[in-house]
Amino acid sequence: MATSVTPPPLQGPTAKEKKYDRQLRLWAAGGQKALEEAHVLLLNDGAGTVGVETLKNLVLPGVGNFTIVDDRLVQEKDLGVNFFLAEESLGQSRAEECCRYLQELNPEVSGNAINQNIEAFISSKDNLKKYTLILIAAPTSLSTVLKRVASYAWDASIPLLYIHSNGFYSQISLQLPLDFPVVDTHPDPVSTQDLRLLNPWPELLDFMRTKTHNIKALSDHEHGHIPYLLILLYYLSEWKAQNDGKHPENYKEKSTFRSMVGNGARKDNPEGGEENFDEAVGAVLKSLNPPSISSGLRDVFEADHCQNPTSQSSNFWIIANALQAFHRTNNVLPLPGALPDMKAQSGDYIQLQNIYKSKARQDLADITQRVRALEKHLNKTTEVDEKEIEAFCKGAAFVKLIKGSPLRIAEDPKFIDWSGRATYILQELENEESLIKIYLSLLAFDDYYERNPAALYSTVPSGDAAESEQRKLKWSMTQYTDKVIEELKKSSKVDVDTEAAQERLNNVIMELARGGLAELHNISALTGGMVAQEVIKVLTKQYVPIDNTCVFDGIRSETAVFRV
């Protein structure tokens, strides 16, 4: 008597996969793991809204841990701009109340509140060691907080973001470590296709010869379903036979080659036409380019960390060294193994996929062997995970090495080192539409409160006192930006219409002076989302973060990114 066997149940998505489904499509399981292992520190001062809004947008996708350091008590003015406080929060620790309400968004996230003065908290560097990334919400003391934290973060290679949200303007300043590599930059899928038609391997050539043998005698159906890349390989062999083994190199030759391919199509094919030949003609210019490496990967190969890895080198540099050796030997990068869609018979397409995947596995095995040999040579105690090597190989062509730079902090303009950016900034000032004026005005804004620290904690003035404070702030910021422009002109030796530049700056200065230390919730909420996006890029090391300053103008609804 036959017995039926119940097939095993299909494994559906886990509860976590269902919860984070949409974001997993963006940064996959590896990115989610990095996010969940992170611990983000927020040093919160002033109105404190933009920092909390940033954390909101990190808690929702599941950042592992966050800590808020803030010694202020909740006041009436906080309730109007901070949606993570309630009336019963009045008089309570702002850090603890915000932490409690943030955790309600995602119970899987661990939140910590430290009701301590920021200067006292950072007085011991040991307090900063356990954090993956640091956020500082302006305004804060430049000399006792920002400079010290920025210096520590730079030395410890911890990413740091300094965030402004003042009235209708906001700014994100990102300090990355000196060398910050990004493997998974998520380029356009079309640009990632590597068919290696100018450097084919034996298995691919054998398959091409099989499918194009006696091509003129093929049936209309077979002729109309030859995969277009095999068509290109076939006519490339014909071209090389007629041109001393050389492939089409310049535009004129490629145009002639396109005509050669196009002429191979049958004009009277009743089996659905010759779309495959149309695909081949359309792919000539983008598929017949000699192998080259991007400027980003060249920067990686030229870096000292890649040239001279040590036992302390990170996995990235170990793989990069092996990849460089592979490229030096083969003059190509490892094959990603992916194929574009094309007109073909299903069996042929699957066989072609297998050929490309097999070659990709061979290249991966080669690089893995080089990685293992290097690990042995350097006496590394732990091996690089093969999945990490595979991910590097797939994205090798688009790896980017971002050169981080120390945070630029407001100080006497005579002592600011613009590091060769003076000409660029002056040219931006000449542009009436440029938002560089907001960046320079916020430098002046920071400078004023650094020299008037009592204003950070005093009661919000009203009436004549408010007007007096605005005049002082405006005058101070104008004097500061005047000096900045003069120092920029000295550094660049480039003349600029100072009067026009200052007029543009004055419009921003007037708005900042009017708003003072006030935050608008909608601007802070939007900015918090922008900051969280950059934090996620940095933590997951996916996509390309800003380099290094982003400014938002809420009046004109415009953003701009500057490297300053």
VOMIKOL-486887 format. One record per residue (C-alpha): x negated, y negated, z negated. Coordinates in steps of 0.25 Angstrom, whole numbers, plus 5000, padded with zeros to 4 digits. Layout:
N
SITE   c1   c2   c3
SITE    X    Y    Z
...
***
This chain:
564
SITE   c1   c2   c3
SITE 5000 5000 5000
SITE 4994 4987 5004
SITE 4993 4976 4994
SITE 4993 4961 4997
SITE 4982 4953 4993
SITE 4985 4939 4988
SITE 4976 4929 4994
SITE 4969 4920 4984
SITE 4976 4906 4982
SITE 4970 4895 4990
SITE 4962 4885 4982
SITE 4969 4872 4982
SITE 4963 4858 4978
SITE 4960 4857 4963
SITE 4967 4846 4954
SITE 4955 4837 4955
SITE 4954 4839 4970
SITE 4969 4835 4971
SITE 4967 4823 4962
SITE 4955 4818 4970
SITE 4959 4822 4983
SITE 4958 4809 4991
SITE 4944 4805 4985
SITE 4938 4819 4987
SITE 4941 4817 5002
SITE 4932 4804 5001
SITE 4920 4809 4993
SITE 4922 4824 4991
SITE 4919 4833 4979
SITE 4905 4828 4978
SITE 4909 4814 4977
SITE 4920 4817 4967
SITE 4910 4825 4958
SITE 4900 4813 4958
SITE 4911 4804 4954
SITE 4916 4813 4943
SITE 4901 4814 4938
SITE 4900 4799 4937
SITE 4900 4790 4925
SITE 4903 4775 4928
SITE 4900 4764 4918
SITE 4907 4751 4919
SITE 4901 4739 4911
SITE 4914 4730 4910
SITE 4914 4716 4907
SITE 4922 4703 4910
SITE 4936 4706 4915
SITE 4932 4720 4917
SITE 4943 4724 4928
SITE 4935 4727 4940
SITE 4926 4737 4932
SITE 4939 4745 4927
SITE 4945 4744 4941
SITE 4932 4751 4946
SITE 4933 4762 4936
SITE 4948 4764 4939
SITE 4944 4767 4954
SITE 4933 4777 4948
SITE 4942 4784 4938
SITE 4953 4787 4948
SITE 4944 4795 4957
SITE 4938 4802 4945
SITE 4924 4796 4941
SITE 4919 4805 4930
SITE 4916 4795 4919
SITE 4917 4780 4917
SITE 4913 4771 4905
SITE 4917 4756 4903
SITE 4908 4747 4894
SITE 4916 4735 4890
SITE 4917 4729 4876
SITE 4928 4719 4879
SITE 4942 4720 4872
SITE 4955 4720 4881
SITE 4960 4706 4882
SITE 4973 4700 4888
SITE 4966 4695 4901
SITE 4961 4710 4903
SITE 4975 4715 4905
SITE 4978 4706 4917
SITE 4966 4712 4925
SITE 4963 4726 4920
SITE 4974 4736 4923
SITE 4967 4746 4914
SITE 4971 4738 4901
SITE 4985 4737 4894
SITE 4990 4728 4884
SITE 4987 4738 4873
SITE 4973 4737 4877
SITE 4972 4722 4872
SITE 4961 4721 4862
SITE 4955 4735 4865
SITE 4942 4739 4871
SITE 4943 4736 4886
SITE 4934 4747 4890
SITE 4942 4757 4882
SITE 4955 4753 4887
SITE 4951 4753 4902
SITE 4944 4766 4900
SITE 4957 4772 4894
SITE 4966 4767 4906
SITE 4956 4771 4916
SITE 4955 4785 4911
SITE 4970 4786 4913
SITE 4968 4786 4928
SITE 4960 4799 4928
SITE 4959 4807 4916
SITE 4947 4815 4922
SITE 4938 4803 4921
SITE 4931 4800 4908
SITE 4931 4786 4903
SITE 4922 4779 4893
SITE 4924 4765 4886
SITE 4912 4759 4879
SITE 4917 4746 4871
SITE 4903 4740 4870
SITE 4896 4727 4875
SITE 4890 4730 4889
SITE 4877 4724 4885
SITE 4876 4732 4873
SITE 4880 4745 4881
SITE 4869 4743 4891
SITE 4858 4739 4881
SITE 4854 4754 4881
SITE 4852 4760 4895
SITE 4855 4773 4889
SITE 4870 4769 4890
SITE 4869 4768 4905
SITE 4862 4781 4908
SITE 4874 4790 4910
SITE 4882 4782 4920
SITE 4882 4785 4935
SITE 4886 4771 4939
SITE 4888 4757 4932
SITE 4898 4747 4934
SITE 4897 4733 4929
SITE 4908 4723 4930
SITE 4905 4708 4931
SITE 4904 4699 4924
SITE 4893 4704 4914
SITE 4880 4699 4909
SITE 4870 4699 4920
SITE 4857 4700 4911
SITE 4861 4709 4900
SITE 4871 4718 4908
SITE 4870 4718 4923
SITE 4855 4717 4924
SITE 4852 4728 4914
SITE 4862 4737 4919
SITE 4858 4735 4934
SITE 4844 4737 4930
SITE 4846 4750 4923
SITE 4856 4755 4934
SITE 4845 4752 4944
SITE 4834 4759 4937
SITE 4843 4771 4934
SITE 4849 4772 4948
SITE 4863 4770 4943
SITE 4873 4763 4952
SITE 4878 4750 4947
SITE 4890 4741 4952
SITE 4892 4727 4947
SITE 4906 4722 4949
SITE 4912 4708 4950
SITE 4927 4705 4951
SITE 4929 4690 4949
SITE 4942 4684 4954
SITE 4944 4687 4969
SITE 4930 4692 4971
SITE 4923 4704 4967
SITE 4909 4711 4970
SITE 4902 4724 4968
SITE 4887 4725 4967
SITE 4882 4739 4968
SITE 4868 4743 4963
SITE 4864 4756 4968
SITE 4851 4764 4965
SITE 4839 4760 4974
SITE 4842 4773 4983
SITE 4856 4777 4984
SITE 4858 4788 4994
SITE 4872 4791 5000
SITE 4874 4804 5007
SITE 4888 4805 5010
SITE 4891 4791 5016
SITE 4904 4796 5023
SITE 4901 4791 5037
SITE 4911 4791 5048
SITE 4913 4806 5052
SITE 4911 4803 5067
SITE 4897 4798 5064
SITE 4892 4810 5056
SITE 4894 4820 5068
SITE 4880 4826 5071
SITE 4881 4835 5083
SITE 4866 4836 5086
SITE 4868 4837 5101
SITE 4854 4832 5104
SITE 4848 4842 5094
SITE 4857 4854 5096
SITE 4853 4867 5089
SITE 4853 4881 5096
SITE 4866 4886 5091
SITE 4873 4873 5096
SITE 4866 4874 5110
SITE 4870 4889 5111
SITE 4884 4886 5109
SITE 4884 4875 5119
SITE 4878 4884 5129
SITE 4889 4895 5126
SITE 4900 4885 5128
SITE 4895 4877 5140
SITE 4889 4889 5148
SITE 4894 4888 5162
SITE 4902 4876 5158
SITE 4908 4874 5172
SITE 4914 4888 5172
SITE 4921 4886 5159
SITE 4936 4886 5159
SITE 4943 4872 5158
SITE 4947 4876 5143
SITE 4933 4880 5139
SITE 4927 4868 5146
SITE 4937 4858 5140
SITE 4934 4864 5126
SITE 4919 4864 5125
SITE 4915 4856 5113
SITE 4910 4842 5117
SITE 4897 4843 5109
SITE 4894 4856 5117
SITE 4897 4848 5130
SITE 4887 4838 5126
SITE 4877 4848 5123
SITE 4879 4855 5136
SITE 4877 4842 5144
SITE 4866 4837 5135
SITE 4858 4850 5140
SITE 4862 4846 5154
SITE 4857 4832 5152
SITE 4844 4837 5146
SITE 4841 4846 5158
SITE 4842 4834 5167
SITE 4835 4824 5158
SITE 4822 4831 5153
SITE 4828 4836 5141
SITE 4832 4823 5136
SITE 4846 4819 5131
SITE 4854 4806 5134
SITE 4847 4795 5126
SITE 4852 4782 5130
SITE 4866 4776 5133
SITE 4864 4777 5148
SITE 4860 4792 5147
SITE 4871 4795 5138
SITE 4881 4789 5147
SITE 4876 4797 5158
SITE 4877 4809 5149
SITE 4892 4806 5146
SITE 4895 4806 5160
SITE 4888 4819 5162
SITE 4897 4825 5151
SITE 4909 4819 5156
SITE 4907 4824 5170
SITE 4907 4838 5164
SITE 4922 4837 5160
SITE 4932 4844 5170
SITE 4942 4834 5176
SITE 4953 4845 5178
SITE 4953 4853 5165
SITE 4968 4857 5163
SITE 4964 4862 5149
SITE 4966 4849 5141
SITE 4955 4841 5148
SITE 4940 4839 5144
SITE 4941 4832 5131
SITE 4929 4839 5126
SITE 4921 4832 5137
SITE 4927 4819 5133
SITE 4922 4821 5119
SITE 4908 4825 5124
SITE 4908 4812 5132
SITE 4912 4804 5120
SITE 4902 4810 5111
SITE 4890 4807 5120
SITE 4886 4794 5114
SITE 4887 4798 5099
SITE 4883 4812 5100
SITE 4870 4811 5108
SITE 4861 4803 5099
SITE 4848 4807 5095
SITE 4847 4811 5080
SITE 4844 4800 5070
SITE 4845 4796 5056
SITE 4853 4785 5050
SITE 4846 4773 5043
SITE 4852 4778 5030
SITE 4846 4792 5031
SITE 4833 4785 5036
SITE 4832 4777 5023
SITE 4834 4790 5015
SITE 4823 4797 5023
SITE 4813 4785 5021
SITE 4816 4784 5006
SITE 4805 4788 4996
SITE 4814 4797 4989
SITE 4816 4805 5002
SITE 4802 4805 5006
SITE 4796 4809 4992
SITE 4806 4816 4984
SITE 4803 4821 4970
SITE 4808 4831 4960
SITE 4817 4819 4954
SITE 4823 4816 4968
SITE 4838 4817 4969
SITE 4845 4827 4978
SITE 4847 4816 4989
SITE 4832 4814 4991
SITE 4829 4829 4991
SITE 4839 4831 5002
SITE 4835 4819 5009
SITE 4820 4823 5010
SITE 4825 4837 5015
SITE 4834 4830 5025
SITE 4822 4821 5030
SITE 4813 4834 5032
SITE 4825 4840 5040
SITE 4826 4828 5049
SITE 4811 4827 5051
SITE 4811 4842 5055
SITE 4823 4842 5064
SITE 4825 4827 5068
SITE 4840 4828 5065
SITE 4848 4828 5052
SITE 4856 4840 5047
SITE 4868 4843 5055
SITE 4881 4839 5048
SITE 4888 4851 5055
SITE 4901 4844 5057
SITE 4908 4843 5071
SITE 4918 4833 5077
SITE 4931 4837 5083
SITE 4930 4841 5097
SITE 4938 4848 5108
SITE 4934 4863 5108
SITE 4939 4877 5106
SITE 4941 4880 5092
SITE 4931 4892 5092
SITE 4921 4883 5099
SITE 4922 4872 5089
SITE 4921 4881 5077
SITE 4909 4888 5083
SITE 4903 4874 5085
SITE 4906 4870 5071
SITE 4899 4882 5066
SITE 4887 4879 5074
SITE 4886 4865 5068
SITE 4889 4870 5054
SITE 4878 4881 5055
SITE 4868 4871 5060
SITE 4872 4861 5048
SITE 4870 4873 5039
SITE 4856 4876 5045
SITE 4852 4861 5043
SITE 4857 4861 5029
SITE 4850 4874 5025
SITE 4837 4867 5031
SITE 4839 4855 5022
SITE 4842 4863 5010
SITE 4830 4871 5012
SITE 4822 4858 5013
SITE 4829 4853 5000
SITE 4825 4866 4992
SITE 4811 4865 4997
SITE 4810 4851 4992
SITE 4816 4854 4979
SITE 4806 4865 4977
SITE 4795 4856 4981
SITE 4799 4845 4971
SITE 4802 4856 4960
SITE 4817 4851 4959
SITE 4824 4858 4948
SITE 4838 4857 4954
SITE 4842 4860 4969
SITE 4850 4850 4977
SITE 4864 4856 4980
SITE 4866 4861 4994
SITE 4879 4854 4995
SITE 4872 4841 4992
SITE 4862 4844 5003
SITE 4873 4848 5013
SITE 4880 4835 5010
SITE 4867 4827 5013
SITE 4865 4835 5026
SITE 4879 4832 5031
SITE 4878 4817 5028
SITE 4863 4815 5031
SITE 4865 4806 5043
SITE 4873 4796 5035
SITE 4865 4796 5021
SITE 4863 4782 5016
SITE 4852 4777 5006
SITE 4857 4764 4999
SITE 4846 4756 4994
SITE 4852 4750 4981
SITE 4847 4737 4975
SITE 4848 4731 4961
SITE 4860 4723 4958
SITE 4858 4708 4961
SITE 4862 4701 4948
SITE 4864 4686 4947
SITE 4852 4678 4941
SITE 4845 4665 4944
SITE 4845 4664 4959
SITE 4830 4662 4959
SITE 4827 4676 4954
SITE 4837 4684 4963
SITE 4830 4693 4972
SITE 4838 4694 4985
SITE 4829 4705 4991
SITE 4830 4700 5005
SITE 4845 4698 5005
SITE 4845 4682 5004
SITE 4846 4680 5019
SITE 4857 4690 5020
SITE 4865 4683 5009
SITE 4863 4669 5015
SITE 4868 4674 5028
SITE 4880 4680 5021
SITE 4882 4666 5015
SITE 4882 4660 5028
SITE 4894 4669 5032
SITE 4907 4662 5028
SITE 4914 4675 5027
SITE 4903 4683 5018
SITE 4907 4687 5004
SITE 4892 4685 4999
SITE 4897 4672 4993
SITE 4905 4680 4983
SITE 4892 4688 4979
SITE 4884 4676 4977
SITE 4895 4669 4969
SITE 4896 4681 4960
SITE 4881 4681 4957
SITE 4884 4666 4953
SITE 4896 4671 4945
SITE 4887 4681 4937
SITE 4876 4671 4935
SITE 4886 4661 4928
SITE 4891 4671 4918
SITE 4877 4676 4916
SITE 4873 4662 4911
SITE 4887 4660 4904
SITE 4889 4674 4897
SITE 4899 4668 4887
SITE 4908 4665 4899
SITE 4910 4680 4901
SITE 4916 4682 4887
SITE 4923 4669 4885
SITE 4938 4667 4885
SITE 4944 4664 4899
SITE 4944 4649 4899
SITE 4956 4641 4903
SITE 4960 4626 4907
SITE 4948 4617 4907
SITE 4939 4627 4902
SITE 4942 4636 4914
SITE 4939 4625 4924
SITE 4926 4622 4917
SITE 4922 4636 4917
SITE 4925 4637 4932
SITE 4917 4625 4935
SITE 4905 4630 4927
SITE 4906 4644 4934
SITE 4907 4637 4948
SITE 4896 4628 4946
SITE 4887 4639 4941
SITE 4890 4648 4952
SITE 4888 4637 4963
SITE 4874 4634 4957
SITE 4870 4648 4957
SITE 4875 4651 4971
SITE 4867 4638 4976
SITE 4855 4644 4970
SITE 4857 4657 4976
SITE 4858 4652 4990
SITE 4845 4644 4988
SITE 4838 4656 4983
SITE 4843 4664 4995
SITE 4839 4654 5005
SITE 4825 4654 4999
SITE 4824 4669 4999
SITE 4829 4670 5014
SITE 4823 4657 5020
SITE 4837 4656 5027
SITE 4845 4643 5027
SITE 4859 4643 5024
SITE 4870 4633 5023
SITE 4870 4632 5008
SITE 4882 4622 5008
SITE 4891 4632 5016
SITE 4886 4644 5008
SITE 4889 4637 4994
SITE 4903 4633 4999
SITE 4906 4648 5002
SITE 4901 4652 4988
SITE 4909 4640 4982
SITE 4922 4646 4986
SITE 4918 4659 4979
SITE 4912 4652 4967
SITE 4925 4644 4965
SITE 4934 4657 4965
SITE 4924 4664 4955
SITE 4924 4652 4946
SITE 4939 4652 4946
SITE 4941 4666 4943
SITE 4929 4667 4933
SITE 4928 4680 4926
SITE 4942 4684 4930
SITE 4945 4697 4938
SITE 4957 4699 4946
SITE 4963 4713 4945
SITE 4965 4715 4960
SITE 4951 4711 4964
SITE 4945 4719 4952
SITE 4954 4732 4956
SITE 4950 4731 4971
SITE 4935 4728 4967
SITE 4936 4740 4957
SITE 4940 4749 4969
SITE 4928 4744 4977
SITE 4918 4746 4966
SITE 4924 4760 4963
SITE 4922 4764 4978
SITE 4908 4760 4977
SITE 4906 4768 4964
SITE 4912 4780 4970
SITE 4902 4779 4982
SITE 4890 4778 4973
SITE 4894 4789 4964
SITE 4898 4799 4975
SITE 4886 4794 4984
SITE 4896 4794 4995
SITE 4900 4783 5005
SITE 4891 4771 5005
SITE 4892 4761 4994
SITE 4891 4746 4995
SITE 4877 4740 4997
SITE 4877 4733 4987
SITE 4887 4722 4985
SITE 4902 4721 4988
SITE 4910 4708 4987
SITE 4925 4707 4988
SITE 4932 4694 4991
SITE 4947 4695 4986
SITE 4951 4682 4992
SITE 4948 4687 5006
SITE 4949 4702 5003
SITE 4935 4704 5009
SITE 4923 4713 5004
SITE 4908 4712 5008
SITE 4896 4720 5005
SITE 4882 4714 5003
SITE 4869 4720 5000
SITE 4863 4709 4991
***
